[in-house]
Amino acid sequence: MKRIRLFAAAAAVILTMTAGTAYAANGPAGDPYVFGAEVGPGVGLPASEGSTALSAEEQELVDILTKASEEANALPGYEAQYVMNIGLGMNGVDLLGMNGVGNLKFDNADRTNPSFYMDLVMNMTGAGEVTPLNMNMVYKDGYYYMDTDGVKQKAPMPIQEMLTSRTASGDSVSQAVGMFRNVSMTEADGVKTISYDYDVTELNALVGQVMDQAMASSEEQMQTLLPGYSLDLNVSSCSGSMRLGADNSLLGEKMDMTMHYVISGEGETLDMQIDMDIDYGFTSKGQPVQIPAIDPAQYTEIPSGGAVLEQ
């Protein structure tokens, strides 16, 4: 019974953390994001002192990405289509696979208070069964509102506080290249694809800084669900690529990431591994975006104490 409760607690915390991590590290689902830059697409993560220098050829490619990202960051809004694949495992055993396609609308007209909408048609595969899911999500005014096949829930997500904290520290897109490694470019049919890896040691240090608030909230949730247990987040690998047009404008982006959520206590350790790959392409850039209206009163607040799990 405790093992089941441990798994349920892990799932609840992971869902909360992954939503925050995916947005803060990669933008709203399907839209990789720069830590510390204003809301919008991005090229990577801020450098730390002592980073390995790039070659002249790599630096030239990074400069192209930086300019493309700065231009995309200045957009008042955009729409995109994306494909998402997620794999979930526990202690090295594959448990669940999820794949889906969706649409994203991002309203950045108020750069101090952005909002977005995403919908997703997803298939979940596990234990020999395939379960379809229809989801949509709205982020607005510090809350995310999730509708999963008619089940409506809401929870606070301190995204803007995270971004404000990083921006105040002086990070910017132009500084966001220090974690790039193995930068290369291919070109076909007028589209340039610039690929890169991330230095995961520096990435994990940064995730720890940016996710302080979300981690504190999740630790509180973990202590309520399982007193005496601790939670740790670690990114074990991360790579990405950007697609650019003939004028070097950003067309789309792809990111692959593997994260581990390790929950331990009372002599037990549960290592939840999440493998994510997200690929998106713009369908509209720079035009006004309308986020669908919702009634927050129709959404049930997700309690930090985990009452939903026990119903």
C-alpha positions as CSV (number, residue, x, y, z in Angstrom):
1,M,0.0,0.0,0.0
2,K,2.8,2.4,0.8
3,R,4.4,1.6,-2.5
4,I,1.2,2.6,-4.3
5,R,1.0,5.8,-2.3
6,L,4.6,6.5,-3.1
7,F,4.0,6.1,-6.8
8,A,0.8,8.3,-6.6
9,A,2.7,11.0,-4.7
10,A,5.5,10.9,-7.3
11,A,2.9,11.2,-10.1
12,A,1.2,14.1,-8.6
13,V,4.4,16.0,-7.9
14,I,5.9,15.1,-11.3
15,L,2.8,16.5,-13.1
16,T,3.1,19.8,-11.3
17,M,6.9,20.0,-11.7
18,T,7.0,19.0,-15.3
19,A,4.4,21.7,-16.3
20,G,6.5,24.3,-14.5
21,T,9.9,22.9,-15.8
22,A,8.7,22.5,-19.3
23,Y,7.5,26.1,-19.4
24,A,10.4,27.7,-17.6
25,A,13.0,25.7,-19.5
26,N,11.3,25.1,-22.8
27,G,8.4,27.6,-23.0
28,P,4.8,26.6,-23.1
29,A,4.6,23.0,-24.3
30,G,6.2,22.8,-27.7
31,D,8.1,26.1,-27.6
32,P,11.7,26.0,-26.3
33,Y,12.4,29.0,-24.2
34,V,15.4,31.0,-23.0
35,F,15.8,31.3,-19.2
36,G,16.0,35.0,-18.3
37,A,14.9,36.3,-21.7
38,E,11.4,37.8,-22.2
39,V,8.7,35.3,-23.0
40,G,9.1,33.7,-26.4
41,P,11.2,31.2,-28.3
42,G,14.9,30.9,-27.3
43,V,18.2,29.5,-28.2
44,G,19.5,28.0,-24.9
45,L,20.5,28.8,-21.4
46,P,22.6,31.4,-19.7
47,A,26.3,30.8,-19.5
48,S,28.3,30.3,-16.3
49,E,31.8,31.4,-15.8
50,G,34.4,29.0,-17.1
51,S,32.3,27.5,-19.9
52,T,34.2,25.7,-22.7
53,A,34.7,28.1,-25.6
54,L,33.1,27.4,-28.9
55,S,35.0,27.2,-32.1
56,A,34.8,30.2,-34.5
57,E,32.5,28.2,-36.8
58,E,30.2,27.3,-33.9
59,Q,30.2,30.8,-32.6
60,E,29.1,32.1,-36.0
61,L,26.1,29.7,-35.9
62,V,25.2,30.7,-32.4
63,D,25.3,34.3,-33.4
64,I,22.7,33.5,-36.1
65,L,20.5,31.7,-33.6
66,T,20.8,34.6,-31.1
67,K,19.6,37.1,-33.7
68,A,16.7,34.9,-34.8
69,S,15.6,34.3,-31.2
70,E,15.8,38.0,-30.3
71,E,13.5,38.8,-33.3
72,A,11.1,36.0,-32.3
73,N,11.1,37.2,-28.6
74,A,9.9,40.6,-29.8
75,L,6.7,39.2,-31.4
76,P,3.5,40.3,-29.8
77,G,2.0,36.8,-30.4
78,Y,2.2,33.7,-32.5
79,E,0.6,30.4,-33.2
80,A,2.2,27.0,-33.8
81,Q,1.6,23.4,-34.3
82,Y,3.6,20.8,-32.4
83,V,4.2,17.1,-31.9
84,M,5.0,15.8,-28.4
85,N,6.3,12.4,-27.3
86,I,6.8,11.5,-23.6
87,G,8.0,8.3,-22.0
88,L,7.7,7.5,-18.3
89,G,9.7,4.9,-16.5
90,M,10.3,3.9,-12.9
91,N,13.6,2.5,-11.6
92,G,14.7,1.7,-15.1
93,V,11.4,0.0,-16.2
94,D,9.3,1.6,-18.9
95,L,5.8,2.2,-17.7
96,L,3.9,4.5,-20.0
97,G,4.3,6.2,-23.4
98,M,2.4,9.3,-24.5
99,N,2.4,10.8,-28.0
100,G,0.2,13.6,-29.4
101,V,-0.3,16.5,-31.7
102,G,-1.6,19.9,-30.9
103,N,-1.9,23.6,-31.4
104,L,-0.5,26.5,-29.4
105,K,-1.5,30.2,-29.2
106,F,0.8,32.5,-27.3
107,D,-0.2,36.1,-26.5
108,N,2.8,38.2,-25.6
109,A,1.2,41.6,-26.1
110,D,1.5,42.3,-22.4
111,R,5.1,41.3,-21.9
112,T,4.8,41.5,-18.1
113,N,1.8,39.1,-18.1
114,P,1.8,36.7,-21.0
115,S,-0.8,34.0,-21.6
116,F,-1.2,31.0,-23.7
117,Y,-3.5,28.3,-24.9
118,M,-2.7,24.8,-26.0
119,D,-4.8,21.8,-27.1
120,L,-3.5,18.3,-27.4
121,V,-4.9,15.0,-28.8
122,M,-2.8,12.3,-27.1
123,N,-2.6,8.5,-27.0
124,M,-1.3,6.9,-23.8
125,T,0.2,3.4,-24.1
126,G,0.8,1.2,-21.2
127,A,0.2,-2.4,-20.0
128,G,-0.8,-3.3,-23.6
129,E,-3.6,-0.8,-23.7
130,V,-4.0,2.5,-25.7
131,T,-6.0,5.2,-24.0
132,P,-6.9,8.4,-26.0
133,L,-7.0,11.7,-24.2
134,N,-8.2,15.1,-25.3
135,M,-6.6,18.0,-23.4
136,N,-6.5,21.7,-23.5
137,M,-4.8,24.1,-21.2
138,V,-4.9,27.9,-20.6
139,Y,-2.2,29.8,-18.7
140,K,-3.3,33.2,-17.5
141,D,-2.6,35.5,-14.6
142,G,-0.4,33.1,-12.7
143,Y,-2.7,30.1,-13.0
144,Y,-2.9,27.2,-15.4
145,Y,-6.3,25.7,-16.2
146,M,-6.4,22.1,-17.5
147,D,-9.3,20.3,-19.1
148,T,-8.7,16.6,-19.6
149,D,-11.7,14.9,-21.2
150,G,-14.1,17.2,-19.3
151,V,-12.2,17.0,-15.9
152,K,-11.3,20.6,-15.2
153,Q,-8.6,21.5,-12.7
154,K,-6.5,24.5,-11.9
155,A,-3.4,25.3,-10.0
156,P,-1.0,28.2,-9.5
157,M,2.2,28.2,-11.6
158,P,4.7,31.0,-10.6
159,I,6.1,31.3,-14.1
160,Q,6.4,35.1,-14.1
161,E,8.2,35.1,-10.7
162,M,10.8,32.7,-12.1
163,L,11.3,34.8,-15.3
164,T,11.4,38.0,-13.3
165,S,14.1,36.6,-11.0
166,R,16.3,35.5,-13.9
167,T,15.8,38.8,-15.8
168,A,16.7,40.8,-12.7
169,S,20.0,38.9,-12.5
170,G,21.0,40.4,-15.9
171,D,20.7,37.4,-18.2
172,S,19.6,38.0,-21.8
173,V,19.4,36.1,-25.1
174,S,22.9,37.4,-26.0
175,Q,24.3,35.7,-22.9
176,A,22.3,32.5,-23.4
177,V,24.9,30.5,-25.4
178,G,27.3,29.3,-22.8
179,M,25.7,25.9,-22.5
180,F,25.9,25.1,-26.2
181,R,28.2,22.2,-27.2
182,N,28.7,20.5,-30.5
183,V,27.0,23.1,-32.6
184,S,26.6,22.2,-36.3
185,M,24.4,23.1,-39.3
186,T,22.8,21.3,-42.3
187,E,20.8,22.8,-45.1
188,A,18.1,21.4,-47.4
189,D,15.4,22.9,-49.5
190,G,16.2,26.4,-48.3
191,V,15.9,25.5,-44.6
192,K,18.9,25.7,-42.3
193,T,18.9,23.4,-39.3
194,I,21.3,24.3,-36.5
195,S,21.8,21.5,-33.9
196,Y,23.4,21.6,-30.5
197,D,23.8,19.8,-27.2
198,Y,23.6,21.3,-23.7
199,D,26.2,21.1,-20.9
200,V,24.0,19.2,-18.4
201,T,26.2,20.1,-15.4
202,E,25.6,23.8,-16.0
203,L,22.0,23.1,-17.0
204,N,21.2,21.4,-13.7
205,A,22.8,24.2,-11.8
206,L,20.6,26.6,-13.6
207,V,17.4,24.5,-13.2
208,G,18.1,24.5,-9.5
209,Q,18.2,28.3,-9.4
210,V,15.2,28.9,-11.6
211,M,13.0,26.2,-10.1
212,D,13.5,27.2,-6.5
213,Q,10.0,28.4,-6.0
214,A,8.4,25.4,-7.8
215,M,10.6,23.0,-6.0
216,A,9.7,24.6,-2.6
217,S,6.0,24.1,-3.5
218,S,6.6,20.5,-4.6
219,E,8.6,19.7,-1.5
220,E,5.7,21.0,0.6
221,Q,3.4,18.8,-1.4
222,M,5.7,15.8,-1.0
223,Q,5.9,16.4,2.8
224,T,2.1,16.5,3.0
225,L,1.7,13.3,1.0
226,L,4.7,11.4,2.4
227,P,6.3,13.0,5.5
228,G,10.0,12.4,5.7
229,Y,10.6,11.9,2.0
230,S,12.7,14.2,-0.2
231,L,12.5,15.1,-3.9
232,D,15.4,15.8,-6.3
233,L,15.2,16.9,-10.0
234,N,18.1,16.1,-12.4
235,V,18.4,16.6,-16.2
236,S,20.6,13.8,-17.5
237,S,20.6,14.8,-21.2
238,C,19.3,17.7,-23.4
239,S,19.8,18.6,-27.0
240,G,18.0,20.7,-29.6
241,S,17.9,22.2,-33.0
242,M,16.4,25.2,-34.7
243,R,15.0,25.6,-38.3
244,L,15.7,28.9,-40.0
245,G,14.4,30.3,-43.3
246,A,16.4,31.9,-46.1
247,D,16.3,35.2,-44.2
248,N,17.5,33.4,-41.0
249,S,14.1,33.9,-39.3
250,L,13.0,31.2,-36.9
251,L,10.6,28.7,-38.5
252,G,10.5,26.0,-35.7
253,E,12.4,24.2,-33.1
254,K,13.0,20.8,-31.6
255,M,14.2,19.7,-28.1
256,D,14.9,16.3,-26.6
257,M,15.3,16.1,-22.8
258,T,15.6,13.3,-20.2
259,M,14.8,14.2,-16.6
260,H,14.9,12.2,-13.4
261,Y,12.7,12.9,-10.4
262,V,14.2,10.9,-7.5
263,I,12.0,10.5,-4.4
264,S,13.7,8.9,-1.4
265,G,13.0,8.2,2.3
266,E,12.6,5.4,4.8
267,G,15.2,3.3,3.0
268,E,13.3,3.5,-0.3
269,T,14.3,5.3,-3.6
270,L,11.9,5.9,-6.5
271,D,13.6,7.1,-9.7
272,M,11.0,8.4,-12.1
273,Q,12.5,9.0,-15.6
274,I,10.8,11.3,-18.1
275,D,11.9,11.3,-21.7
276,M,10.5,14.2,-23.7
277,D,10.8,15.3,-27.3
278,I,8.9,18.3,-28.6
279,D,8.9,19.7,-32.1
280,Y,7.0,22.8,-33.2
281,G,6.6,25.0,-36.2
282,F,5.1,28.4,-36.5
283,T,1.8,28.7,-38.4
284,S,1.4,32.5,-37.7
285,K,3.9,35.1,-36.3
286,G,3.4,38.7,-35.2
287,Q,-0.4,38.8,-35.5
288,P,-2.9,39.4,-32.6
289,V,-3.7,36.3,-30.8
290,Q,-7.0,35.5,-29.1
291,I,-6.8,33.2,-26.1
292,P,-10.1,31.3,-25.6
293,A,-12.1,32.6,-22.6
294,I,-12.6,30.3,-19.6
295,D,-14.7,30.5,-16.4
296,P,-12.2,29.8,-13.5
297,A,-15.2,28.9,-11.3
298,Q,-15.7,25.8,-13.4
299,Y,-12.2,24.5,-12.5
300,T,-11.4,22.6,-9.2
301,E,-8.3,23.8,-7.4
302,I,-5.7,21.1,-7.1
303,P,-4.9,20.8,-3.4
304,S,-1.3,20.7,-2.2
305,G,-2.4,18.0,0.3
306,G,-3.3,15.5,-2.5
307,A,-7.0,15.1,-1.6
308,V,-7.7,14.5,-5.3
309,L,-5.5,11.3,-5.1
310,E,-7.5,9.8,-2.3
311,Q,-11.0,10.4,-3.7
